[in-house]
Amino acid sequence: MTSSIRTCLWFRDGRGREAADFYCSLIPGSRVETTFSGDAGHGAFSVIDFSLGGVPYQILDAGPVFTLTEAVSISVATDDQAETDRLWAALTADGGEESVCGWLKDRYGVSWQVFPRRLTELTTSADKKVSASAMAAMMNQRKIDIAAIEAAVREAV
């Protein structure tokens, strides 16, 4: 896949290729496309172009100039709770950190939002009771539990 637009993630610890391989192992239809390493006179760096489910990304692994931040995250809408659970477990393992409302930070410091597609249906429902109940239930969760959110919606309507 050749794309002129990619989201670039700055890595600072030499683990960019490891991270790209890990991410590609988690998301079906993903692959590392190209890698390049060099030294432009300011220190060694590497560039890894990869795609996650067909969406292009790039890691620039170039030392401690910049840090990753929660202001940028990879959002993954899953087909069901089982897929949410699988990704959540893999991404929080080995030093990852849970946050709130389906957000987490993986072992490399990249932020993710992982949630079942059904969450979007409920939180954006035209029925204001449904959307408000779904949103309120989600706000009390870390990993999204769609069954609990659906139960809260049923109670409210």
C-alpha atoms as one frame of an Amber mdcrd trajectory, in Angstrom:
protein
   0.000   0.000   0.000   1.386   3.355  -0.968  -0.250   6.360   0.643   0.759
   9.987   0.637  -0.914  10.548   4.012   0.073   8.709   7.198  -0.233   9.392
  10.889   3.331   9.511  12.225   4.118   8.404  15.766   7.437   9.587  17.246
   9.210   6.890  19.205  12.232   7.671  21.296  13.562   4.350  22.519  14.579
   2.225  19.530  11.519  -0.018  19.818   9.576   1.325  16.831   9.900  -1.774
  14.675   9.007  -3.983  17.632   5.872  -1.881  18.218   4.846  -1.960  14.543
   5.235  -5.755  14.457   3.182  -6.052  17.654   0.376  -3.819  16.376   0.243
  -5.682  13.058  -0.056  -8.985  14.925  -3.189  -7.718  16.688  -5.255  -6.220
  13.877  -6.355  -8.400  10.938  -5.337  -7.076   7.523  -2.252  -5.321   8.892
   1.360  -5.391   7.781   4.716  -3.663   7.985   5.294  -2.188   4.536   8.751
  -0.612   4.530  11.532   0.213   6.932  14.455   2.558   6.585  17.281   3.246
   9.015  19.957   5.851   8.800  21.949   8.602  10.440  21.523  12.134   9.156
  24.377  13.492  11.223  22.137  14.049  14.238  21.932  10.450  15.428  20.503
   7.182  14.272  16.860   6.952  13.291  14.453   4.555  11.661  11.208   4.992
   9.767   8.664   2.184   9.713   5.661   2.438   7.382   2.865   0.045   8.286
  -0.873  -0.310   7.998  -3.413  -1.397  10.585  -6.480  -2.867   8.958  -5.576
  -0.970   5.809  -5.064   2.399   7.556  -1.560   3.806   6.970   0.729   4.725
   9.877   4.370   5.557  10.285   6.732   5.332  13.213   9.709   7.661  13.280
  12.057   6.249  15.897  14.516   9.087  16.382  15.391   9.613  20.018  14.216
  11.750  22.912  13.332  14.981  21.093   9.547  14.472  21.390   7.242  12.304
  23.471   3.997  10.520  22.723   0.888  12.069  24.272  -2.737  11.150  24.869
  -3.655  14.002  22.513  -3.189  11.459  19.703  -4.684   7.981  19.919  -5.516
   5.056  17.679  -9.245   4.368  17.773 -10.448   0.817  17.133 -14.154   0.026
  16.831 -14.471  -3.720  17.361 -17.197  -6.041  16.135 -18.013  -7.442  19.580
 -17.059  -7.674  23.234 -14.751 -10.637  22.641 -12.634  -8.608  20.215 -12.626
  -5.657  22.618 -11.466  -7.946  25.426  -8.731  -9.520  23.259  -7.277  -6.196
  22.138  -7.592  -4.653  25.593  -5.714  -7.538  27.198  -2.940  -7.488  24.594
  -2.490  -3.721  24.625  -2.469  -3.356  28.417  -0.130  -6.329  28.953   3.536
  -5.931  29.856   3.370  -2.367  31.160   0.297  -0.959  29.434  -2.061   1.211
  31.484  -5.844   1.300  31.606  -7.570   4.655  31.538 -11.276   5.527  31.411
 -14.060   5.225  28.827 -12.276   2.664  26.651  -8.913   4.466  26.614  -5.588
   2.836  27.388  -1.890   3.384  26.898   0.163   0.455  25.590   3.636  -0.631
  26.715   5.211   1.700  24.125   3.316   4.765  25.319   0.818   4.939  22.430
  -2.759   5.783  23.449  -5.671   3.742  22.104  -9.456   3.822  22.261 -10.901
   0.294  22.050 -14.666  -0.178  22.044 -17.424  -2.271  20.469 -19.211  -0.579
  17.530 -22.438  -0.982  19.471 -21.221   1.732  21.863 -21.338   4.319  19.083
 -24.862   3.230  18.126 -26.035   3.700  21.702 -24.222   6.950  22.534 -25.325
   8.598  19.273 -28.920   7.338  19.376 -31.593   9.838  18.342 -33.426   8.759
  21.497 -31.944  11.113  24.085 -32.731   8.733  26.974 -30.757   5.974  25.240
 -27.780   8.175  24.393 -27.647   9.795  27.844 -27.914   6.450  29.648 -25.252
   4.873  27.453 -22.922   7.820  27.937 -23.415   7.837  31.714 -22.706   4.108
  31.947 -19.614   4.412  29.736 -18.211   7.206  31.902 -18.006   4.768  34.834
 -16.003   2.141  32.939 -12.388   1.568  32.030 -12.592  -1.240  29.463 -15.964
  -0.971  27.767 -18.454  -3.608  28.921 -21.188  -3.310  26.318 -23.559  -5.688
  28.160 -23.481  -3.412  31.221 -24.116  -0.364  29.046 -27.022  -2.077  27.289
 -28.457  -3.025  30.715 -28.229   0.595  31.865 -30.039   1.693  28.692 -32.808
  -0.895  29.249 -33.309   0.382  32.810 -33.577   3.988  31.638 -36.074   3.510
  28.817
